[in-house]
Amino acid sequence: MLALIQTIVMALDLYWWIIIASAIFSWLYAFNVVNSRNQFVGSIGNMLYRLTEPALRPIRRFMPDLGGIDISPIILLLILFFVRQFILTTVAPLVL
Protein backbone atom coordinates (compact mmCIF):
# COMPACT_ATOMS: atom_id res chain seq x y z
CA MET A 1 0.00 0.00 0.00
CA LEU A 2 2.93 2.32 0.68
CA ALA A 3 4.15 1.83 -2.90
CA LEU A 4 0.74 2.96 -4.18
CA ILE A 5 0.84 6.10 -2.03
CA GLN A 6 4.36 6.92 -3.23
CA THR A 7 3.30 6.41 -6.85
CA ILE A 8 0.31 8.73 -6.41
CA VAL A 9 2.50 11.38 -4.78
CA MET A 10 5.03 11.08 -7.61
CA ALA A 11 2.26 11.45 -10.21
CA LEU A 12 0.99 14.56 -8.40
CA ASP A 13 4.50 16.01 -8.36
CA LEU A 14 4.92 15.30 -12.08
CA TYR A 15 1.58 16.92 -12.89
CA TRP A 16 2.63 19.92 -10.75
CA TRP A 17 5.61 20.50 -13.07
CA ILE A 18 3.50 19.96 -16.19
CA ILE A 19 1.14 22.73 -15.04
CA ILE A 20 4.07 25.08 -14.40
CA ALA A 21 5.55 24.25 -17.83
CA SER A 22 2.19 24.88 -19.47
CA ALA A 23 1.83 28.28 -17.78
CA ILE A 24 5.36 29.32 -18.78
CA PHE A 25 4.80 28.10 -22.34
CA SER A 26 1.57 30.07 -22.61
CA TRP A 27 3.40 33.23 -21.54
CA LEU A 28 6.20 32.61 -24.04
CA TYR A 29 3.64 31.96 -26.77
CA ALA A 30 1.57 35.04 -25.90
CA PHE A 31 4.60 37.35 -26.03
CA ASN A 32 5.96 35.78 -29.25
CA VAL A 33 9.16 34.58 -27.60
CA VAL A 34 8.80 31.15 -29.20
CA ASN A 35 8.23 30.64 -32.91
CA SER A 36 4.55 29.72 -33.22
CA ARG A 37 5.02 28.44 -36.78
CA ASN A 38 7.59 25.83 -35.76
CA GLN A 39 6.03 22.35 -35.82
CA PHE A 40 7.99 21.14 -32.77
CA VAL A 41 6.94 24.14 -30.70
CA GLY A 42 3.35 23.61 -31.80
CA SER A 43 3.42 19.96 -30.80
CA ILE A 44 4.86 20.82 -27.36
CA GLY A 45 2.15 23.43 -26.86
CA ASN A 46 -0.55 21.04 -28.01
CA MET A 47 0.71 18.33 -25.64
CA LEU A 48 0.79 20.70 -22.67
CA TYR A 49 -2.67 22.01 -23.53
CA ARG A 50 -4.14 18.51 -23.76
CA LEU A 51 -2.57 17.49 -20.46
CA THR A 52 -3.69 20.50 -18.45
CA GLU A 53 -6.94 21.69 -20.02
CA PRO A 54 -9.20 18.91 -18.62
CA ALA A 55 -8.20 19.93 -15.08
CA LEU A 56 -8.22 23.68 -15.71
CA ARG A 57 -11.54 23.92 -17.59
CA PRO A 58 -13.81 23.27 -14.55
CA ILE A 59 -11.87 25.83 -12.52
CA ARG A 60 -12.16 28.44 -15.28
CA ARG A 61 -15.91 27.87 -15.43
CA PHE A 62 -16.34 29.05 -11.83
CA MET A 63 -13.78 31.85 -11.87
CA PRO A 64 -14.92 35.42 -12.42
CA ASP A 65 -13.55 37.35 -15.38
CA LEU A 66 -10.33 39.03 -14.24
CA GLY A 67 -9.65 40.86 -17.47
CA GLY A 68 -7.16 38.60 -19.20
CA ILE A 69 -5.46 37.27 -16.09
CA ASP A 70 -5.84 33.51 -15.74
CA ILE A 71 -5.25 32.34 -12.17
CA SER A 72 -6.71 28.86 -12.72
CA PRO A 73 -3.22 27.23 -12.80
CA ILE A 74 -2.49 28.73 -9.38
CA ILE A 75 -5.75 27.39 -7.99
CA LEU A 76 -5.03 23.96 -9.48
CA LEU A 77 -1.55 23.99 -7.95
CA LEU A 78 -3.08 24.81 -4.56
CA ILE A 79 -5.53 21.92 -4.94
CA LEU A 80 -2.71 19.55 -5.88
CA PHE A 81 -0.68 20.75 -2.90
CA PHE A 82 -3.64 20.13 -0.58
CA VAL A 83 -4.22 16.62 -1.96
CA ARG A 84 -0.51 15.78 -1.70
CA GLN A 85 -0.29 17.02 1.88
CA PHE A 86 -3.52 15.22 2.79
CA ILE A 87 -2.12 11.96 1.46
CA LEU A 88 1.22 12.39 3.21
CA THR A 89 -0.13 13.56 6.59
CA THR A 90 -3.42 11.69 6.90
CA VAL A 91 -3.49 8.63 4.65
CA ALA A 92 0.16 7.53 4.82
CA PRO A 93 0.32 7.29 8.66
CA LEU A 94 -2.79 5.09 8.61
CA VAL A 95 -1.05 2.68 6.26
CA LEU A 96 2.15 2.49 8.29
GIGIKA-V619896 format. One record per run of one state. SS is the DSSP state (A for helix, B for strand, O for the rest). FROM is the first residue (numbers start at 0). LEN is the number of residues. If there is no record, write none. Layout:
# GIGIKA-V619896
ss = (SS/SS)
from = (FROM/FROM)
len = (LEN/LEN)
This chain:
# GIGIKA-V619896
ss = (O/A/O/A/O/A/O)
from = (0/1/30/38/62/71/95)
len = (1/29/8/24/9/24/1)
